[in-house]
Amino acid sequence: MAQESSKEELLDKIEKTAHDYEAKYHGCSRCVTQSLVDHLKIGDTSTFKASIPLCAGVAMRGETCGALLSGILAVGIALGKEDIKDEDWMGALAAGYRLSRRFEKEIGSTSCKEIQKARLGRAFNIADVNDYEEFKKAGGYVECPKVVGKAARLAAQLIIEESEKK
């Protein structure tokens, strides 16, 4: 029971850290990545830098949620194989699929634009300066941190579950 409690405490910390990073510093994908680097020691500064263009639905395009993509990236780092010749690489792919399904069930969509519509009333073009200002006024940095925190938690939860199987 104590182990379950400490696992929940860790997941709570990961979720809060990612949430707070998004609220303060912004950039959904990088906030998930940094929280997982901080708490699970998954990845490094190169991982963090590589996650930046995933922000706001892949380079501000509103496509697949950047927070989810960084969670999937972390799953790959934690569970993936290092050798191209290793035929047992599908486990990480399947884990990424499971994470995306869990995220979709929890959040309602994997699409940045659809998540914005559900939480903010409409989708915003983050690449447009005026629309970005409207995003902020609509509560973008109130709602997106919730999604970011949840994405980090779900990724960490799956990684922990998979590592316990080994």
N, C-alpha and C positions, 0 to 999 in steps of 0.2 A: 504493500500500500504506500509506503514511504517513497518507493521508486516511482510509482504513478504520480504521486504528489509532486515530486521534484521534476518529473517530465512535464507536467502541466505548468509548473512554475517557469520552466525554461521556455515553453511555448508561449506563455503569457509575456515573458520578457522580449522574445523575438518579435511578437506581434506589436507590442508597445514601442519597441525601438524603431521598427519599420514605419509605424504610424507617425511617430514623432519626427523622424527624419523627413518624411514627406510633408508634414505640416510646416516644418521649419525651413528645409533646404530645397524641397521639390525634386521632381524627376523620379517617377514611380519605380522604374526598373532599377535604377541605381540605389534607391532606398531599400528595396527588398534585398538586393545583392549585399549591400553594406551590413545590413542587420544579420544576414546569414554568415557573412565573413566574421563579424564580431562575435557571434554566439556559438556557431558550429565550426568555425575555422575552415569553412568550405570556400575555396578560392583565395584570391589575393588581390593586389592592386591591379593586376592585368585583367582579372575577372571583372572587377569594378569598372574599369575603363571600358571594357568591351560591352558592358551592359548599358552604357549611356545612350547610344543611338536607338535603343529599344523603347525609350520613353515616349509616353503619349501615343501609344498604339503604333509603334514602329516608326521612328523618325517623324513624330508629330502628324502621322497620317490617320490616326483614329482607328486603326485596324485591330489586330489582336492586342489585348491589354498588355502593356509593358511589364506590369507587376507580375502577371502570370508568366510571361516569357522569361523573366529573370528567375522565377521559381523553377521553371523547367530547366533552365541553364544550370541551376544549382543541383538539380536532380541528376543531370548528366555528369557534372563534376564529381558528385558523390558516388554514383552507381555505375558510371560508364567504364568502358574498357579502354586501355591506353594504346593497344596495338591494333592496327587496321586488320591484321590477319586473324585476330581473335573472333571466332565465330559466335561467341556467347555475348553479343552486343545488344540483342533485342530486349534484354531485361530493363535496361535504362530507357529504351524507347517506350516499352509498356508502362513503366513507372511514370514517365512524362504524360502519357495518355491518361492514366489514372488521376494524376494531379489536375489535368485540364478538366476532366469530368467532375471532380470534387469542387473545383473552383466554379464551374458553370452552375452546379447545383446550389452552391452557397450564395453566389453573387447574382446569378440569373442569366449571365451571358459571358462569353470570352471576348467580346468586341468592345473596344474602348468607346466607340460612338454609342453603342447600345447601353452600356453602363452609364454613360453620361446622361442619355435620355431618361433612363429610369430614375437616376438620382438627382439630376439637375433640371429636368424638364425638357431639355433639348441637347443636341450634340454641338460641340464647339470646334472650330478650326484653330487649334493651339498655335499653328504656324502663323496665323494672322494676328498682328499686334492688337487690333481692336477687339477681335473675338476672344483673344486670350484675356483681355481685361474684363470682358463680359463673363467669361468662365470663372474668374476670381470673384466677381461680384455675386455670381449665382451660388457661390459656396463650394467651388471646386476644391479648395484646400481645406474644406471641412469634410466633404464626402470622399474624395480620393484617398486621403490617409486611412480611412476605414477599409477601403478595398486593398490598399497596399499592405496594411497590417495583416489582413486576413490571408492574402496571397503568401506572405512570408510564413505565417503560422502553418498554413496547409502544406507548403513545401517542406518545412522543417518536420512536420508531423510524418509525412510520407518518408522522408529520408531516415528518420529515427526508426520508423516501423520496419523499413527494409534492412537497416543495419542490424536490427535485433533478430532478424531471420537468419543471419549468417552465423 
